[in-house]
Amino acid sequence: MSVEAAHRFTLRRLFLGDMVLNWVLGVALTVVPGWVDRLLGYSPLLPALIYRVIGIIFLLFAGWQTIIVIRRKLGAAALFFAAFMALVPVILLTIALVWMDFALYQAARVVLWVGNVYMFLLGAWYTSLGFWLMRRSP
């Protein structure tokens, strides 16, 4: 796969799909935090304010992604920022899942681990493509 094909795939498929997912998660966490809390485990897991703050972060990132998708400009710096925005939550969620004793439903725990792996792979891909673009540029 060429760098141009990888860039096109990332912008039109991965970034677009991740943007939609971030909009959905952001709205759910911001608008119906109690429902999210009950969906994940034996409520209450976290205060509604925490869900709302996380949701607002998702919405801000999704808004930034929307601008990138509309402009069709996804350079190395944007890819590194997107990787950072994927990998920091991986660290935090891993800490929460491994060392914190949240009363999560088993299905929710599995979904969170799958999401964690997805975010890790997405962050790794964004980082790799960012370096690939940097090496290609004079």
HUCOR-V280549 format. One record per pair of residues at least 12 apart in sequence whose ideal C-beta (glycine too) atoms are under 10 Angstrom apart, sorted by the first residue. I is the first residue (numbers start at 1). J is the second residue. D is the distance in whole Angstrom. If there is no record, write none. Layout:
# HUCOR-V280549
i:I j:J d:D
i:I j:J d:D
This chain:
# HUCOR-V280549
i:2 j:132 d:10
i:2 j:136 d:10
i:3 j:129 d:8
i:3 j:132 d:5
i:3 j:133 d:7
i:3 j:135 d:9
i:3 j:136 d:5
i:3 j:137 d:10
i:4 j:133 d:10
i:4 j:136 d:9
i:6 j:125 d:9
i:6 j:128 d:9
i:6 j:129 d:6
i:6 j:132 d:7
i:6 j:133 d:9
i:7 j:74 d:7
i:7 j:75 d:9
i:7 j:79 d:9
i:7 j:129 d:7
i:7 j:132 d:8
i:7 j:133 d:7
i:7 j:136 d:10
i:8 j:72 d:10
i:8 j:74 d:10
i:9 j:125 d:10
i:9 j:129 d:9
i:10 j:74 d:7
i:10 j:79 d:8
i:10 j:82 d:9
i:10 j:122 d:10
i:10 j:125 d:7
i:10 j:126 d:7
i:10 j:129 d:6
i:10 j:130 d:10
i:10 j:133 d:10
i:11 j:68 d:8
i:11 j:69 d:7
i:11 j:72 d:6
i:11 j:73 d:9
i:11 j:74 d:5
i:11 j:78 d:10
i:11 j:79 d:10
i:11 j:129 d:10
i:12 j:69 d:8
i:12 j:72 d:9
i:12 j:74 d:10
i:14 j:74 d:10
i:14 j:82 d:9
i:14 j:121 d:10
i:14 j:122 d:7
i:14 j:125 d:7
i:14 j:126 d:8
i:14 j:129 d:9
i:15 j:65 d:6
i:15 j:68 d:7
i:15 j:69 d:6
i:15 j:74 d:6
i:15 j:78 d:9
i:15 j:79 d:9
i:15 j:82 d:7
i:15 j:122 d:9
i:15 j:126 d:9
i:16 j:65 d:8
i:16 j:66 d:10
i:16 j:68 d:10
i:16 j:69 d:6
i:17 j:122 d:10
i:18 j:61 d:9
i:18 j:62 d:9
i:18 j:65 d:7
i:18 j:69 d:10
i:18 j:82 d:8
i:18 j:85 d:10
i:18 j:86 d:8
i:18 j:118 d:9
i:18 j:119 d:9
i:18 j:122 d:6
i:18 j:126 d:9
i:19 j:61 d:9
i:19 j:62 d:6
i:19 j:63 d:9
i:19 j:64 d:9
i:19 j:65 d:4
i:19 j:66 d:6
i:19 j:67 d:10
i:19 j:68 d:8
i:19 j:69 d:6
i:20 j:62 d:8
i:20 j:65 d:9
i:20 j:66 d:10
i:20 j:69 d:10
i:21 j:58 d:9
i:21 j:62 d:8
i:21 j:65 d:10
i:21 j:115 d:9
i:21 j:118 d:9
i:22 j:57 d:9
i:22 j:58 d:5
i:22 j:59 d:8
i:22 j:60 d:9
i:22 j:61 d:6
i:22 j:62 d:4
i:22 j:63 d:9
i:22 j:64 d:9
i:22 j:65 d:6
i:22 j:66 d:9
i:22 j:85 d:9
i:23 j:58 d:8
i:23 j:59 d:7
i:23 j:61 d:10
i:23 j:62 d:4
i:23 j:63 d:9
i:23 j:65 d:9
i:23 j:66 d:8
i:24 j:58 d:9
i:24 j:62 d:9
i:25 j:54 d:9
i:25 j:55 d:7
i:25 j:57 d:10
i:25 j:58 d:5
i:25 j:59 d:9
i:25 j:61 d:10
i:25 j:62 d:8
i:25 j:115 d:9
i:26 j:54 d:8
i:26 j:55 d:5
i:26 j:56 d:7
i:26 j:57 d:8
i:26 j:58 d:3
i:26 j:59 d:4
i:26 j:60 d:8
i:26 j:61 d:8
i:26 j:62 d:6
i:26 j:63 d:9
i:27 j:55 d:7
i:27 j:58 d:8
i:27 j:59 d:7
i:27 j:62 d:9
i:28 j:51 d:9
i:28 j:55 d:7
i:28 j:58 d:9
i:29 j:48 d:10
i:29 j:50 d:9
i:29 j:51 d:5
i:29 j:52 d:7
i:29 j:53 d:9
i:29 j:54 d:5
i:29 j:55 d:3
i:29 j:56 d:8
i:29 j:57 d:9
i:29 j:58 d:6
i:29 j:59 d:9
i:30 j:48 d:10
i:30 j:51 d:8
i:30 j:52 d:5
i:30 j:53 d:9
i:30 j:54 d:9
i:30 j:55 d:3
i:30 j:56 d:6
i:30 j:57 d:10
i:30 j:58 d:8
i:30 j:59 d:6
i:31 j:51 d:10
i:31 j:52 d:9
i:31 j:55 d:8
i:32 j:48 d:10
i:32 j:51 d:9
i:32 j:55 d:9
i:33 j:46 d:8
i:33 j:47 d:9
i:33 j:48 d:4
i:33 j:49 d:8
i:33 j:50 d:8
i:33 j:51 d:3
i:33 j:52 d:6
i:33 j:53 d:10
i:33 j:54 d:9
i:33 j:55 d:7
i:34 j:48 d:6
i:34 j:51 d:8
i:35 j:51 d:10
i:36 j:48 d:9
i:36 j:51 d:6
i:36 j:54 d:9
i:36 j:55 d:9
i:36 j:108 d:10
i:37 j:50 d:9
i:37 j:51 d:7
i:38 j:105 d:10
i:39 j:105 d:8
i:39 j:107 d:10
i:39 j:108 d:7
i:39 j:111 d:10
i:40 j:102 d:8
i:40 j:103 d:9
i:40 j:104 d:6
i:40 j:105 d:7
i:40 j:107 d:9
i:40 j:108 d:4
i:40 j:109 d:9
i:40 j:111 d:9
i:40 j:112 d:8
i:41 j:102 d:6
i:41 j:103 d:5
i:41 j:104 d:4
i:41 j:105 d:5
i:41 j:106 d:10
i:41 j:107 d:10
i:41 j:108 d:6
i:41 j:109 d:8
i:42 j:102 d:9
i:42 j:103 d:4
i:42 j:104 d:8
i:42 j:105 d:8
i:43 j:103 d:9
i:44 j:103 d:10
i:45 j:96 d:10
i:45 j:100 d:10
i:45 j:102 d:6
i:45 j:103 d:7
i:45 j:104 d:7
i:45 j:108 d:9
i:46 j:96 d:10
i:46 j:102 d:8
i:54 j:89 d:9
i:54 j:92 d:10
i:57 j:85 d:9
i:57 j:89 d:9
i:58 j:85 d:10
i:58 j:89 d:10
i:60 j:85 d:10
i:61 j:81 d:9
i:61 j:82 d:8
i:61 j:85 d:5
i:61 j:86 d:9
i:64 j:78 d:9
i:64 j:81 d:8
i:64 j:82 d:9
i:64 j:85 d:9
i:65 j:78 d:9
i:65 j:82 d:8
i:65 j:85 d:9
i:68 j:81 d:10
i:68 j:82 d:8
i:74 j:126 d:9
i:74 j:129 d:9
i:74 j:130 d:9
i:74 j:133 d:9
i:75 j:130 d:8
i:75 j:133 d:7
i:75 j:134 d:9
i:75 j:137 d:9
i:76 j:126 d:10
i:76 j:127 d:10
i:76 j:129 d:8
i:76 j:130 d:4
i:76 j:131 d:8
i:76 j:132 d:9
i:76 j:133 d:4
i:76 j:134 d:5
i:76 j:135 d:9
i:76 j:136 d:9
i:76 j:137 d:8
i:77 j:130 d:8
i:77 j:133 d:10
i:77 j:134 d:9
i:78 j:126 d:9
i:78 j:130 d:8
i:78 j:133 d:10
i:79 j:123 d:10
i:79 j:125 d:9
i:79 j:126 d:5
i:79 j:127 d:7
i:79 j:128 d:9
i:79 j:129 d:5
i:79 j:130 d:4
i:79 j:131 d:9
i:79 j:132 d:9
i:79 j:133 d:7
i:79 j:134 d:9
i:80 j:123 d:10
i:80 j:126 d:7
i:80 j:127 d:7
i:80 j:129 d:10
i:80 j:130 d:5
i:80 j:131 d:9
i:80 j:133 d:10
i:80 j:134 d:9
i:81 j:126 d:9
i:81 j:130 d:9
i:82 j:122 d:8
i:82 j:123 d:8
i:82 j:125 d:10
i:82 j:126 d:5
i:82 j:127 d:9
i:82 j:129 d:10
i:82 j:130 d:9
i:83 j:119 d:10
i:83 j:122 d:8
i:83 j:123 d:4
i:83 j:124 d:8
i:83 j:125 d:8
i:83 j:126 d:4
i:83 j:127 d:4
i:83 j:128 d:9
i:83 j:129 d:9
i:83 j:130 d:7
i:84 j:123 d:8
i:84 j:126 d:9
i:84 j:127 d:9
i:85 j:119 d:9
i:85 j:122 d:10
i:85 j:123 d:8
i:85 j:126 d:9
i:86 j:118 d:9
i:86 j:119 d:5
i:86 j:120 d:7
i:86 j:121 d:9
i:86 j:122 d:5
i:86 j:123 d:4
i:86 j:124 d:9
i:86 j:125 d:9
i:86 j:126 d:7
i:86 j:127 d:9
i:87 j:119 d:7
i:87 j:120 d:7
i:87 j:122 d:9
i:87 j:123 d:4
i:87 j:124 d:8
i:87 j:126 d:9
i:87 j:127 d:8
i:88 j:119 d:9
i:88 j:123 d:9
i:89 j:115 d:9
i:89 j:116 d:8
i:89 j:119 d:6
i:89 j:120 d:10
i:89 j:123 d:9
i:90 j:115 d:9
i:90 j:116 d:6
i:90 j:117 d:9
i:90 j:118 d:9
i:90 j:119 d:5
i:90 j:120 d:5
i:90 j:121 d:10
i:90 j:122 d:9
i:90 j:123 d:7
i:90 j:124 d:10
i:91 j:116 d:10
i:91 j:119 d:10
i:91 j:120 d:10
i:92 j:116 d:10
i:93 j:112 d:6
i:93 j:113 d:9
i:93 j:115 d:8
i:93 j:116 d:5
i:93 j:119 d:8
i:93 j:120 d:10
i:94 j:112 d:10
i:94 j:113 d:9
i:94 j:116 d:6
i:94 j:120 d:9
i:96 j:112 d:8
i:96 j:116 d:10
i:97 j:109 d:7
i:97 j:112 d:6
i:97 j:113 d:7
i:97 j:116 d:7
